[in-house]
Amino acid sequence: METFFRYALALLISTVAGFQFVQVITRYVFETPVMGLEEVSIIPIMWLYILGSVNASREDTQIRANVLEIFLDTEKARRLLMVISESLSIIISAWLTWWAWDYFRYAFKVWKETPTLYLPTFIYECSLFLGLLLMTLYICMHLYKNLRVLFKGGAALNAPIGHDYPETTEVAEFQVLTEKQEGNRHD
């Protein structure tokens, strides 16, 4: 599956970049824009966004605000937080998938076409439903894995979490400031 996403996303982003390059050259160099290129370019753009989101769900690399993890001491507490988070994500994702299903049926029934090239808009409108459905399934898969780890138990779940913070300039500045404050206290 990773190979599919790697090549599909690379192909889509290359296609979008190529369309934009052609449009810039024809519009600003030759001063004659290509009619209908925007209509065609929306297809790989929509699929790129949606498949990128599905890939992030598959890899479990969505952007998260993991503020609560700082206060957790054990792997069990972290897994429990992940189960709660993924349960809420499933509820929201299922709700959005239901709405996308309604839109999918509407788009199929109406079968709109683009104004210049008469391409069926269903080609890119269906991406929303299919993407949300796949994202919901991947979230369910990650929830199942975390529940399995929690129910399996073991000593690893009670092990303390090592809070490793990335070495950034802000962390270095904070360390310098705390060292100065400790030095001033001892004087």
Backbone hydrogen bonds, N-H to C=O, Kabsch-Sander energy under -0.5 kcal/mol:
donor,donor_aa,acceptor,acceptor_aa,energy
5,F,1,M,-2.3
6,R,2,E,-2.6
7,Y,3,T,-2.4
8,A,4,F,-2.9
9,L,5,F,-2.5
10,A,6,R,-1.7
11,L,7,Y,-2.5
12,L,8,A,-2.5
13,I,9,L,-2.5
14,S,10,A,-2.0
15,T,11,L,-2.2
16,V,12,L,-2.4
17,A,13,I,-2.3
18,G,14,S,-2.6
19,F,15,T,-2.6
20,Q,16,V,-2.4
21,F,17,A,-2.3
22,V,18,G,-2.6
23,Q,19,F,-2.5
24,V,20,Q,-2.4
25,I,21,F,-2.5
26,T,22,V,-2.8
27,R,23,Q,-2.2
28,Y,24,V,-2.6
29,V,24,V,-0.6
29,V,25,I,-1.8
30,F,25,I,-1.8
32,T,26,T,-2.8
35,M,33,P,-0.7
37,L,34,V,-1.4
40,V,36,G,-1.8
41,S,37,L,-2.7
42,I,38,E,-1.2
43,I,40,V,-1.1
45,I,41,S,-1.7
46,M,42,I,-2.5
47,W,43,I,-2.0
48,L,44,P,-2.2
49,Y,45,I,-2.4
50,I,46,M,-2.5
51,L,47,W,-2.8
52,G,48,L,-2.1
53,S,49,Y,-1.9
54,V,50,I,-2.4
55,N,51,L,-2.5
56,A,52,G,-2.0
57,S,53,S,-2.0
58,R,54,V,-2.6
59,E,55,N,-2.6
60,D,56,A,-0.8
61,T,56,A,-2.6
66,N,64,R,-0.8
67,V,65,A,-1.2
70,I,67,V,-1.2
71,F,68,L,-1.3
72,L,69,E,-1.0
75,E,159,A,-1.4
76,K,157,L,-2.5
78,R,74,T,-1.7
79,R,75,E,-2.7
80,L,76,K,-2.3
81,L,77,A,-2.1
82,M,78,R,-2.1
83,V,79,R,-2.3
84,I,80,L,-2.2
85,S,81,L,-2.6
86,E,82,M,-2.9
87,S,83,V,-2.1
88,L,84,I,-2.1
89,S,85,S,-2.1
90,I,86,E,-2.2
91,I,87,S,-1.8
92,I,88,L,-2.3
93,S,89,S,-2.9
94,A,90,I,-2.9
95,W,91,I,-1.9
96,L,92,I,-2.4
97,T,93,S,-2.5
98,W,94,A,-2.1
99,W,95,W,-1.8
100,A,96,L,-2.5
101,W,97,T,-2.2
102,D,98,W,-1.9
103,Y,99,W,-2.1
104,F,100,A,-2.6
105,R,101,W,-2.6
106,Y,102,D,-2.1
107,A,103,Y,-3.1
108,F,104,F,-2.2
109,K,105,R,-2.3
110,V,106,Y,-2.8
111,W,107,A,-2.1
114,T,119,L,-2.3
118,Y,114,T,-1.0
121,T,112,K,-1.9
122,F,112,K,-0.5
123,I,120,P,-1.4
124,Y,121,T,-1.1
125,E,121,T,-2.2
126,C,122,F,-1.8
127,S,124,Y,-0.6
128,L,125,E,-0.7
129,F,125,E,-0.6
130,L,126,C,-2.2
131,G,127,S,-2.7
132,L,128,L,-2.5
133,L,129,F,-2.4
134,L,130,L,-2.1
135,M,131,G,-2.6
136,T,132,L,-2.4
137,L,133,L,-2.1
138,Y,134,L,-2.5
139,I,135,M,-2.3
140,C,136,T,-2.2
141,M,137,L,-2.1
142,H,138,Y,-2.3
143,L,139,I,-2.4
144,Y,140,C,-2.5
145,K,141,M,-2.1
146,N,142,H,-2.2
147,L,143,L,-2.6
148,R,144,Y,-2.5
149,V,145,K,-2.0
150,L,146,N,-2.3
151,F,147,L,-2.8
152,K,148,R,-2.0
153,G,149,V,-1.6
157,L,154,G,-0.9
158,N,154,G,-0.5
158,N,155,A,-0.8
159,A,155,A,-0.5
159,A,156,A,-0.6
161,I,73,D,-2.5
163,H,161,I,-0.8
164,D,162,G,-1.5
165,Y,163,H,-0.6
168,T,166,P,-1.1
172,A,168,T,-2.1
173,E,169,T,-2.5
174,F,170,E,-2.4
175,Q,171,V,-2.3
176,V,172,A,-2.2
177,L,173,E,-2.5
178,T,174,F,-2.6
179,E,175,Q,-2.1
180,K,176,V,-2.2
181,Q,177,L,-2.3
182,E,178,T,-2.3
183,G,179,E,-2.2
184,N,180,K,-2.2
185,R,181,Q,-1.5
186,H,182,E,-1.4
187,D,183,G,-0.7
